[in-house]
Amino acid sequence: MFSRNMMPSTNCIVTNSIKKVKGKDFLSLRIVDLTQRPRLLASARARGDRLLTLDNLNPCIKAMEYAVRGPLVTRALEIEKELKQGTKNLFNEVIKANIGDSQAMRQTPITFVRQVMALVTYPELMKISIFPDDVKERAKLLLSGCGGESAGAYPLSPGNEFVCRHVAEYIEKRDGFPCDSKNIILCAGATEGIKQILKLLICETEGLKPAIMVPVPQYPLYSSTATEFGMRQVDYYLDESRGWALTTKELTRALNDAKGLCNPRALVVINPGNPTGQVLTKENIEEIINFAYEKGLILLADEVYQNNIYDKNSEFHSFKKVMMEMGPPYSEMELASFMSSSKGYTGECGFRGGYIEMINFEPEVKATFLKSIVAIHCSTLGQVAVDCVVKPPEPGQPSYELFIREKTAVLKSLAERAEMVANTFNSIEGMSCNAVQGAMYAFPQIYLPDKAIQIAGKQQISPDTYYALQLLENTGICIVPGSGFGQKEGTHHFRTTILPQHKKLKKMLQKFRTFHEEFLKKHK
C-alpha cells in the first residue's frame, strides 16, 4: 500500500508483476518514471540489451506448460541425437510413446487419402492411369472449390464449401439429424478450433475472470490455453475406481468450489477420453447435458477419437445426437463439437485438418467468430484430409475395397494393442490400468516407494516425473508423467500411447516390466 507521500507523480506509472519466491506467488510493484524512459532505452541499446526479456514478456505465456512436449521430450531428442552420433547406451533407439502421432509410429497411410492429396497438389498426375476414377473425381471437385482451381490459393476462412457440405452430410448420417453446412468451420486441426472457440469466452463478468470446467486427468491443451488466455480452469475429477467415470456429483462439487472465485462459462468433455481412454455411455451424456443446461454452461465436446472405439460393449454417441434426442430445451443449447483428421484410422497429424460444428449460437456471435478467424486458414491439404475422413469411398467405387481393408486393419490392430497394453500393465507388480475402451492411450497408476518419492522431492520434481526420467535414461522409452495431465493428490500415473506397432510395442512392454521391477528393488 502506498502512503500519500509515496504516490507517483503524473509522469510516473506503477507496473506490477507476479514473482515466484519458494514456490509462492508475490505481487511486485515498481514505479516507472516515464520522463526517464527514452534515456533508459538508449542506454539499454548502447549496452546491447534486448528490449524483450523475461521480465517484460507476457506473463501468461511464461506460465504456460504443455506436458506432452515438455522437458522429457527435449531430453529424449537429445538422447536420440547422441545415439545417431555413435554414443553407447543401454538401448539403441528412443521409443516416443508420449504423443498420439500415428505415422511417426509407422502406421501405414490410407491409400485413398494420399492419392487424393497427390492429385490436388499436382493435377498433372490425373493423366496417369494408376489413379482410380473416384480419386480423380474427388480431386477435381475439391480443386473446383479452390481459387483458380489451385491448391496453392488462399482457402476461404470457413473452408472449402464442398468439404463443409461433406462434413454436414457425415454428421447427418452419423446422428440422424439435420446439419447445416453453414455451421461447419474447417480449422488447422481440432487444437486450433478449440483455441479459437475458447477465445470467445474471454470476458470478465462482475470482476470475475472467465473459466472453463475441464476433466482431470485432462489433455494439457485445455490447461495451457486457459493459462495463455488468462482464464481460470475448474477441475472436475474422473473416478478411476469406476473406469474413469464422470459423475454429476463431482461436477456439482467442482462448480460449487469455484463460486466467487471465477465465472465458469463452458463445460469441456473429452469423449473418448484423453488420456484415460474411457467411452461415455449415452445415459452419462444425458446427465452431463442436463447438468450443463441447469448451470448455464456452453458445451464443448472434444470428439476427435470417435472412430477409435475398441471395447465391444462400448459405442460412440455424439453430444449433438443425444441433445437432439432429448428435445427442447436441451436441443436448443449452445454446443461446439470438434473432430480431426489426425486421429481415427487416418492419423494424418502433419496435414493439420479438423472441423468445428457450432450449433444454437446467436447469429451475431457466429458472425463475430467468422470475422475473428478471417486471417486464420486451414491449409488446403488439411481440408482434403478432412474430406477423405467424412466422405470415404462408397461400395461400388473403385477405391472402396482397398479402403475398407486398410481401415479395418488399422482399427483391428489398435484394438489388439489396446488390450495388450492394459493386460500387461495389470500383470506388473505396483501398477494398475483401466481398460482402454477407446482413443489411443493408457493411463496406468503406479505405486511408488517412499524412497523414490523422497528422491524426487530433493530434486524438486514430481515423483512420476522422476519415474519417467529414470525410464527414459535406462530404456529409451519416452512417456508423459501423470502430473502433466492432473491427478488426484497422492496418486501417480503416466500416459503412454498404444501406437507403436506390434513388434515394437511388445518389446516396449517387456522393457517396461524389467525396468519397473528393478526400479522397485532399487528404491525399497
C-alpha positions as CSV (number, residue, x, y, z in Angstrom):
1,M,0.0,0.0,0.0
2,F,1.4,3.4,-0.9
3,S,1.3,6.2,1.6
4,R,0.3,9.8,0.4
5,N,3.9,11.0,0.2
6,M,4.9,7.8,-1.8
7,M,2.3,8.3,-4.6
8,P,3.9,8.7,-8.0
9,S,3.6,11.9,-10.0
10,T,1.6,12.2,-13.2
11,N,4.9,11.5,-15.1
12,C,5.1,8.1,-13.5
13,I,3.2,4.8,-13.8
14,V,3.0,1.8,-11.4
15,T,3.7,-1.6,-13.0
16,N,3.1,-4.9,-11.4
17,S,4.2,-8.4,-12.0
18,I,3.8,-11.8,-10.3
19,K,7.1,-13.3,-9.0
20,K,7.6,-16.7,-7.5
21,V,9.5,-17.0,-4.3
22,K,10.0,-20.5,-2.9
23,G,7.0,-21.7,-4.9
24,K,4.7,-18.9,-3.8
25,D,3.3,-16.0,-5.9
26,F,4.1,-12.5,-4.7
27,L,2.9,-9.2,-6.2
28,S,5.8,-7.0,-7.2
29,L,5.1,-3.2,-7.7
30,R,7.5,-0.8,-9.4
31,I,7.3,2.9,-10.1
32,V,8.5,3.8,-13.6
33,D,9.4,7.4,-14.3
34,L,8.2,8.0,-17.9
35,T,10.4,11.0,-18.4
36,Q,13.4,8.8,-17.9
37,R,12.2,6.1,-20.4
38,P,14.0,7.4,-23.6
39,R,17.3,7.7,-21.7
40,L,16.9,4.2,-20.3
41,L,16.0,2.7,-23.7
42,A,19.0,4.4,-25.3
43,S,21.3,3.2,-22.5
44,A,19.9,-0.4,-22.9
45,R,20.5,-0.3,-26.7
46,A,24.0,1.0,-26.1
47,R,24.7,-2.0,-23.8
48,G,23.3,-4.3,-26.4
49,D,20.4,-5.4,-24.1
50,R,17.3,-6.8,-25.7
51,L,14.0,-4.9,-25.5
52,L,12.0,-8.1,-24.9
53,T,13.2,-10.0,-21.9
54,L,11.7,-12.5,-19.4
55,D,10.9,-9.5,-17.1
56,N,8.6,-7.8,-19.7
57,L,7.4,-10.9,-21.5
58,N,3.6,-11.8,-21.4
59,P,3.3,-13.5,-18.0
60,C,0.5,-15.8,-19.3
61,I,2.9,-17.2,-22.0
62,K,5.6,-17.7,-19.3
63,A,3.2,-19.6,-17.1
64,M,2.1,-21.9,-19.9
65,E,3.0,-25.6,-19.7
66,Y,2.4,-28.4,-22.2
67,A,3.5,-31.7,-20.7
68,V,3.1,-33.7,-23.9
69,R,6.1,-31.8,-25.4
70,G,7.8,-30.9,-22.1
71,P,11.4,-31.4,-20.8
72,L,11.2,-35.2,-21.1
73,V,10.7,-34.9,-24.8
74,T,13.6,-32.5,-25.0
75,R,15.8,-35.0,-23.3
76,A,14.5,-37.8,-25.5
77,L,15.5,-35.8,-28.6
78,E,19.0,-35.2,-27.1
79,I,19.4,-38.9,-26.5
80,E,18.3,-39.7,-30.0
81,K,21.0,-37.4,-31.4
82,E,23.6,-39.0,-29.1
83,L,22.7,-42.4,-30.4
84,K,23.0,-41.2,-34.1
85,Q,26.4,-39.9,-33.3
86,G,27.5,-43.3,-32.0
87,T,27.2,-42.8,-28.2
88,K,27.0,-46.1,-26.5
89,N,23.9,-46.6,-24.3
90,L,21.8,-49.3,-22.6
91,F,19.5,-49.2,-25.7
92,N,19.7,-48.5,-29.4
93,E,16.6,-46.4,-30.0
94,V,14.2,-44.0,-28.4
95,I,10.5,-45.1,-28.4
96,K,8.4,-42.0,-28.4
97,A,5.2,-43.2,-26.6
98,N,4.5,-39.6,-25.4
99,I,2.3,-38.4,-28.2
100,G,-0.6,-39.6,-30.4
101,D,1.3,-39.4,-33.7
102,S,0.3,-42.5,-35.5
103,Q,2.5,-42.2,-38.6
104,A,5.6,-41.3,-36.5
105,M,5.0,-44.8,-35.1
106,R,5.0,-46.3,-38.6
107,Q,1.2,-46.6,-39.2
108,T,0.7,-47.1,-42.9
109,P,-1.2,-44.1,-44.5
110,I,-4.6,-44.8,-46.1
111,T,-4.1,-45.0,-49.9
112,F,-7.2,-43.2,-50.8
113,V,-6.3,-40.2,-48.7
114,R,-2.8,-39.9,-50.1
115,Q,-3.9,-40.4,-53.7
116,V,-6.5,-37.6,-53.4
117,M,-3.8,-35.3,-51.8
118,A,-1.3,-36.1,-54.6
119,L,-3.8,-35.2,-57.3
120,V,-4.9,-32.0,-55.6
121,T,-1.3,-30.9,-55.2
122,Y,-0.2,-31.9,-58.7
123,P,-3.2,-32.2,-61.0
124,E,-1.0,-33.3,-63.9
125,L,-0.9,-36.7,-62.3
126,M,-4.6,-37.2,-63.4
127,K,-3.2,-38.1,-66.8
128,I,-1.6,-41.2,-65.3
129,S,-3.8,-44.3,-65.4
130,I,-2.7,-45.7,-62.0
131,F,-5.2,-43.4,-60.1
132,P,-8.8,-44.8,-59.8
133,D,-11.6,-42.7,-61.3
134,D,-13.2,-41.9,-58.0
135,V,-9.9,-40.4,-56.7
136,K,-9.7,-38.2,-59.8
137,E,-13.3,-37.1,-59.5
138,R,-12.8,-36.2,-55.8
139,A,-9.7,-34.2,-56.6
140,K,-11.4,-32.3,-59.4
141,L,-14.3,-31.5,-57.1
142,L,-12.1,-30.2,-54.3
143,L,-10.0,-28.1,-56.8
144,S,-13.1,-26.5,-58.2
145,G,-13.7,-25.1,-54.7
146,C,-10.2,-23.5,-54.7
147,G,-9.3,-20.1,-56.0
148,G,-8.0,-20.5,-59.6
149,E,-8.6,-24.3,-59.1
150,S,-5.2,-24.4,-57.4
151,A,-4.3,-25.9,-54.0
152,G,-1.8,-23.1,-53.6
153,A,-4.6,-20.4,-53.4
154,Y,-5.8,-19.0,-50.1
155,P,-8.7,-21.0,-48.9
156,L,-11.9,-19.4,-47.6
157,S,-11.8,-18.8,-43.8
158,P,-14.7,-21.2,-43.0
159,G,-13.2,-23.7,-45.5
160,N,-13.8,-25.2,-49.0
161,E,-17.6,-25.2,-49.5
162,F,-17.6,-28.8,-50.8
163,V,-15.7,-30.0,-47.7
164,C,-18.1,-28.2,-45.4
165,R,-21.0,-29.8,-47.3
166,H,-19.5,-33.2,-47.0
167,V,-18.9,-32.7,-43.2
168,A,-22.5,-31.8,-42.8
169,E,-23.6,-34.9,-44.7
170,Y,-21.3,-37.0,-42.5
171,I,-22.8,-35.6,-39.3
172,E,-26.4,-36.1,-40.6
173,K,-25.6,-39.7,-41.4
174,R,-23.9,-40.3,-38.1
175,D,-26.6,-38.7,-35.9
176,G,-29.8,-38.9,-37.9
177,F,-30.5,-35.2,-37.5
178,P,-30.1,-32.3,-40.0
179,C,-26.8,-30.4,-40.1
180,D,-26.4,-27.1,-41.8
181,S,-23.1,-26.7,-43.6
182,K,-23.0,-23.1,-42.6
183,N,-22.4,-24.3,-39.0
184,I,-19.2,-26.0,-40.1
185,I,-15.9,-24.3,-39.8
186,L,-12.7,-26.0,-41.0
187,C,-9.6,-25.5,-38.9
188,A,-5.9,-26.4,-38.7
189,G,-6.6,-29.5,-36.6
190,A,-9.0,-29.7,-33.7
191,T,-6.5,-27.9,-31.5
192,E,-6.7,-24.7,-33.4
193,G,-10.5,-24.9,-33.5
194,I,-10.7,-25.4,-29.7
195,K,-8.4,-22.4,-29.1
196,Q,-10.5,-20.2,-31.4
197,I,-13.7,-21.1,-29.6
198,L,-12.1,-20.5,-26.2
199,K,-11.1,-17.0,-27.3
200,L,-14.8,-16.1,-27.5
201,L,-15.2,-16.7,-23.8
202,I,-12.5,-14.3,-22.6
203,C,-14.7,-11.7,-20.9
204,E,-14.7,-10.7,-17.2
205,T,-18.1,-10.6,-15.5
206,E,-18.6,-8.6,-12.3
207,G,-14.9,-8.6,-11.7
208,L,-14.6,-12.4,-12.1
209,K,-12.3,-14.0,-14.7
210,P,-13.9,-16.4,-17.1
211,A,-13.3,-20.1,-16.6
212,I,-13.8,-23.5,-18.2
213,M,-14.6,-26.7,-16.5
214,V,-12.1,-29.4,-17.5
215,P,-11.9,-33.1,-16.8
216,V,-8.9,-34.3,-14.7
217,P,-6.9,-36.1,-15.9
218,Q,-7.1,-33.7,-18.9
219,Y,-5.4,-33.1,-22.2
220,P,-2.9,-30.3,-21.5
221,L,-4.2,-28.3,-24.5
222,Y,-7.0,-27.0,-22.2
223,S,-4.9,-26.1,-19.2
224,S,-2.2,-24.4,-21.3
225,T,-4.7,-22.5,-23.4
226,A,-6.6,-21.3,-20.3
227,T,-3.3,-20.0,-18.9
228,E,-2.3,-18.4,-22.2
229,F,-5.7,-16.6,-22.4
230,G,-5.6,-15.5,-18.7
231,M,-8.7,-17.7,-18.0
232,R,-9.3,-19.9,-15.0
233,Q,-9.6,-23.7,-15.0
234,V,-12.2,-25.5,-12.8
235,D,-11.1,-29.1,-12.4
236,Y,-13.6,-31.9,-12.1
237,Y,-12.1,-35.3,-11.3
238,L,-12.9,-38.5,-13.2
239,D,-13.4,-41.6,-11.0
240,E,-10.6,-44.0,-11.6
241,S,-12.1,-46.7,-9.4
242,R,-15.1,-46.8,-11.8
243,G,-13.3,-46.9,-15.1
244,W,-12.7,-43.1,-15.2
245,A,-16.5,-42.4,-14.8
246,L,-17.8,-38.8,-15.0
247,T,-20.4,-38.1,-12.3
248,T,-22.7,-35.1,-11.9
249,K,-22.0,-35.2,-8.2
250,E,-18.3,-34.3,-8.9
251,L,-19.3,-31.7,-11.5
252,T,-21.5,-30.1,-8.8
253,R,-18.7,-30.2,-6.3
254,A,-16.3,-28.5,-8.7
255,L,-18.8,-25.8,-9.6
256,N,-19.6,-25.0,-6.0
257,D,-15.9,-24.7,-5.1
258,A,-15.5,-22.2,-7.9
259,K,-18.2,-19.9,-6.7
260,G,-17.0,-16.3,-6.1
261,L,-13.5,-17.2,-7.5
262,C,-14.2,-17.1,-11.2
263,N,-17.1,-17.3,-13.7
264,P,-17.4,-20.8,-15.3
265,R,-18.7,-20.4,-18.8
266,A,-18.2,-23.7,-20.5
267,L,-18.0,-27.4,-19.7
268,V,-15.3,-29.4,-21.6
269,V,-15.9,-33.1,-22.2
270,I,-13.4,-35.4,-24.0
271,N,-15.1,-38.5,-25.4
272,P,-13.5,-40.9,-25.9
273,G,-11.2,-39.8,-23.2
274,N,-7.6,-38.5,-23.4
275,P,-5.5,-39.6,-21.6
276,T,-7.9,-42.0,-19.9
277,G,-9.3,-44.0,-22.9
278,Q,-12.9,-44.3,-21.5
279,V,-16.0,-44.1,-23.6
280,L,-19.1,-42.3,-22.2
281,T,-22.4,-44.1,-22.1
282,K,-25.5,-42.5,-23.6
283,E,-27.0,-42.2,-20.1
284,N,-23.9,-40.5,-18.8
285,I,-24.0,-38.0,-21.7
286,E,-27.7,-37.2,-20.9
287,E,-26.7,-36.5,-17.3
288,I,-23.9,-34.2,-18.4
289,I,-26.2,-32.3,-20.8
290,N,-28.8,-31.8,-18.1
291,F,-26.2,-30.5,-15.7
292,A,-24.8,-28.0,-18.3
293,Y,-28.4,-26.8,-19.0
294,E,-29.2,-26.3,-15.4
295,K,-26.0,-24.5,-14.6
296,G,-26.0,-22.3,-17.8
297,L,-22.8,-23.7,-19.3
298,I,-21.9,-23.9,-23.0
299,L,-20.9,-27.5,-24.0
300,L,-17.5,-28.1,-25.7
301,A,-17.4,-31.7,-27.0
302,D,-13.9,-32.9,-27.9
303,E,-14.8,-35.9,-30.0
304,V,-11.7,-36.4,-32.1
305,Y,-11.4,-40.1,-31.2
306,Q,-14.9,-41.0,-32.3
307,N,-13.6,-43.7,-34.7
308,N,-11.3,-45.2,-32.1
309,I,-13.7,-47.5,-30.2
310,Y,-12.2,-50.9,-29.2
311,D,-14.4,-52.2,-26.4
312,K,-17.1,-54.4,-27.8
313,N,-19.6,-53.2,-25.2
314,S,-18.9,-49.5,-25.9
315,E,-20.4,-47.2,-28.5
316,F,-19.7,-43.7,-29.5
317,H,-22.6,-41.3,-29.0
318,S,-22.1,-37.7,-30.1
319,F,-23.3,-34.9,-27.8
320,K,-25.3,-33.4,-30.6
321,K,-27.2,-36.6,-31.3
322,V,-28.1,-37.1,-27.6
323,M,-29.1,-33.4,-27.2
324,M,-31.4,-33.7,-30.2
325,E,-32.9,-36.9,-28.9
326,M,-33.6,-35.2,-25.6
327,G,-35.6,-32.5,-27.3
328,P,-36.3,-28.9,-26.1
329,P,-34.9,-27.2,-24.1
330,Y,-31.8,-29.3,-24.3
331,S,-31.7,-29.4,-28.1
332,E,-31.6,-25.6,-28.1
333,M,-28.4,-25.4,-26.0
334,E,-25.2,-24.0,-27.4
335,L,-22.7,-26.7,-28.4
336,A,-19.4,-26.6,-30.2
337,S,-18.0,-30.0,-31.2
338,F,-14.6,-30.8,-32.6
339,M,-13.3,-33.5,-35.0
340,S,-9.9,-34.1,-36.5
341,S,-8.2,-36.0,-39.4
342,S,-5.1,-36.5,-37.1
343,K,-6.7,-39.4,-35.2
344,G,-9.0,-42.2,-36.1
345,Y,-7.7,-44.6,-38.7
346,T,-6.1,-41.9,-40.9
347,G,-3.6,-40.5,-38.4
348,E,-2.7,-37.6,-40.8
349,C,-1.3,-35.3,-38.0
350,G,1.1,-33.4,-40.2
351,F,-1.6,-32.0,-42.5
352,R,-3.4,-30.3,-39.7
353,G,-7.1,-30.7,-40.6
354,G,-10.2,-30.6,-38.4
355,Y,-13.6,-29.0,-38.1
356,I,-15.9,-27.3,-35.6
357,E,-19.7,-27.6,-35.6
358,M,-21.3,-24.7,-33.9
359,I,-25.0,-25.1,-33.2
360,N,-27.5,-22.8,-31.5
361,F,-25.1,-19.9,-31.2
362,E,-26.6,-16.4,-31.8
363,P,-26.1,-15.3,-35.4
364,E,-24.2,-12.2,-34.3
365,V,-21.9,-14.3,-32.2
366,K,-21.2,-16.6,-35.1
367,A,-20.6,-13.7,-37.4
368,T,-18.2,-12.2,-35.0
369,F,-16.4,-15.6,-34.7
370,L,-16.1,-15.8,-38.5
371,K,-14.7,-12.2,-38.5
372,S,-12.1,-13.2,-35.9
373,I,-10.7,-16.1,-38.0
374,V,-10.6,-14.2,-41.3
375,A,-6.8,-14.4,-41.3
376,I,-6.5,-17.9,-40.0
377,H,-6.8,-20.5,-42.7
378,C,-6.9,-24.3,-42.6
379,S,-4.4,-25.5,-45.2
380,T,-5.9,-26.9,-48.4
381,L,-4.3,-30.3,-47.7
382,G,-5.7,-30.3,-44.2
383,Q,-9.1,-29.8,-45.7
384,V,-8.5,-32.6,-48.2
385,A,-7.7,-34.9,-45.2
386,V,-10.9,-33.9,-43.5
387,D,-12.9,-34.5,-46.7
388,C,-11.5,-38.0,-47.1
389,V,-12.4,-38.8,-43.4
390,V,-16.0,-37.6,-43.7
391,K,-16.6,-38.9,-47.2
392,P,-14.6,-42.0,-47.8
393,P,-15.1,-44.3,-50.9
394,E,-18.5,-45.9,-51.1
395,P,-19.5,-49.5,-52.0
396,G,-19.1,-50.0,-55.8
397,Q,-16.5,-47.3,-56.2
398,P,-13.0,-48.4,-57.5
399,S,-11.2,-47.4,-54.2
400,Y,-13.7,-48.9,-51.8
401,E,-12.3,-52.5,-51.3
402,L,-8.8,-51.3,-50.6
403,F,-10.0,-48.5,-48.4
404,I,-12.1,-50.9,-46.2
405,R,-9.3,-53.4,-46.0
406,E,-6.8,-50.7,-44.8
407,K,-9.3,-49.0,-42.4
408,T,-10.3,-52.4,-40.8
409,A,-6.7,-53.5,-40.5
410,V,-5.7,-50.3,-38.7
411,L,-8.6,-50.3,-36.2
412,K,-8.3,-54.1,-35.6
413,S,-4.6,-53.7,-34.8
414,L,-5.3,-50.7,-32.5
415,A,-7.9,-52.8,-30.6
416,E,-5.4,-55.6,-30.1
417,R,-2.7,-53.2,-28.9
418,A,-5.2,-51.5,-26.5
419,E,-5.9,-54.9,-24.9
420,M,-2.2,-55.9,-24.8
421,V,-1.2,-52.7,-23.1
422,A,-3.8,-52.8,-20.3
423,N,-3.3,-56.5,-19.7
424,T,0.5,-56.1,-19.4
425,F,0.4,-53.2,-17.0
426,N,-2.2,-55.0,-14.8
427,S,0.2,-58.0,-14.7
428,I,3.1,-55.9,-13.3
429,E,3.5,-55.5,-9.6
430,G,2.8,-52.0,-8.4
431,M,0.8,-51.0,-11.4
432,S,-2.9,-50.9,-12.3
433,C,-4.6,-49.9,-15.5
434,N,-8.2,-49.4,-16.5
435,A,-9.3,-50.9,-19.8
436,V,-8.5,-48.8,-22.9
437,Q,-12.1,-48.6,-24.3
438,G,-11.2,-46.0,-26.9
439,A,-8.8,-43.2,-28.1
440,M,-5.0,-44.0,-28.3
441,Y,-3.7,-44.0,-24.7
442,A,-3.4,-45.9,-21.5
443,F,-3.1,-44.0,-18.1
444,P,-1.9,-46.6,-15.6
445,Q,-1.5,-45.8,-11.9
446,I,2.0,-46.6,-10.4
447,Y,2.6,-47.2,-6.7
448,L,6.0,-45.6,-5.9
449,P,8.1,-46.5,-2.9
450,D,8.7,-43.8,-0.3
451,K,12.4,-43.7,-1.2
452,A,11.6,-42.7,-4.8
453,I,9.2,-40.0,-3.6
454,Q,11.9,-38.6,-1.3
455,I,14.5,-38.5,-4.1
456,A,12.0,-36.7,-6.3
457,G,11.4,-34.2,-3.5
458,K,15.1,-33.5,-3.2
459,Q,15.3,-33.0,-7.0
460,Q,12.3,-30.7,-6.8
461,I,10.3,-32.7,-9.3
462,S,7.1,-34.7,-9.0
463,P,7.6,-38.4,-8.2
464,D,6.1,-39.5,-11.6
465,T,8.5,-37.2,-13.4
466,Y,11.4,-38.8,-11.6
467,Y,10.0,-42.2,-12.6
468,A,9.6,-41.2,-16.2
469,L,13.1,-39.7,-16.4
470,Q,14.6,-42.9,-15.0
471,L,12.6,-44.9,-17.5
472,L,13.9,-42.8,-20.4
473,E,17.5,-42.8,-19.3
474,N,17.5,-46.6,-18.7
475,T,15.3,-47.9,-21.5
476,G,14.8,-45.1,-24.1
477,I,11.0,-45.2,-23.6
478,C,9.5,-41.7,-23.5
479,I,6.2,-41.3,-21.7
480,V,4.4,-38.4,-20.1
481,P,4.1,-38.1,-16.3
482,G,0.6,-38.1,-14.9
483,S,1.2,-34.8,-13.2
484,G,1.2,-33.2,-16.6
485,F,-2.4,-34.1,-17.0
486,G,-3.6,-33.6,-13.4
487,Q,-4.4,-36.4,-11.0
488,K,-5.8,-36.9,-7.5
489,E,-3.3,-35.9,-4.8
490,G,-1.3,-38.8,-3.6
491,T,-1.6,-40.8,-6.8
492,H,1.0,-41.2,-9.5
493,H,0.4,-42.1,-13.2
494,F,1.8,-41.8,-16.6
495,R,0.3,-41.7,-20.1
496,T,1.6,-43.9,-22.9
497,T,0.3,-44.3,-26.4
498,I,-0.8,-47.7,-27.8
499,L,0.6,-46.6,-31.2
500,P,4.0,-48.5,-31.5
501,Q,3.5,-51.3,-34.0
502,H,3.0,-54.8,-32.5
503,K,6.6,-55.9,-32.6
504,K,7.9,-52.7,-31.1
505,L,5.1,-52.5,-28.6
506,K,5.8,-56.0,-27.3
507,K,9.4,-55.1,-26.9
508,M,8.5,-51.8,-25.2
509,L,6.2,-53.5,-22.7
510,Q,8.9,-56.1,-21.8
511,K,11.4,-53.4,-21.2
512,F,8.7,-51.6,-19.1
513,R,8.3,-54.8,-16.9
514,T,12.0,-55.3,-16.4
515,F,12.6,-51.6,-15.6
516,H,9.7,-51.4,-13.1
517,E,10.7,-54.5,-11.2
518,E,14.3,-53.1,-10.9
519,F,13.0,-49.7,-10.0
520,L,11.1,-51.1,-7.1
521,K,14.1,-53.1,-5.9
522,K,16.4,-50.1,-6.1
523,H,14.0,-47.9,-4.2
524,K,12.9,-50.3,-1.4
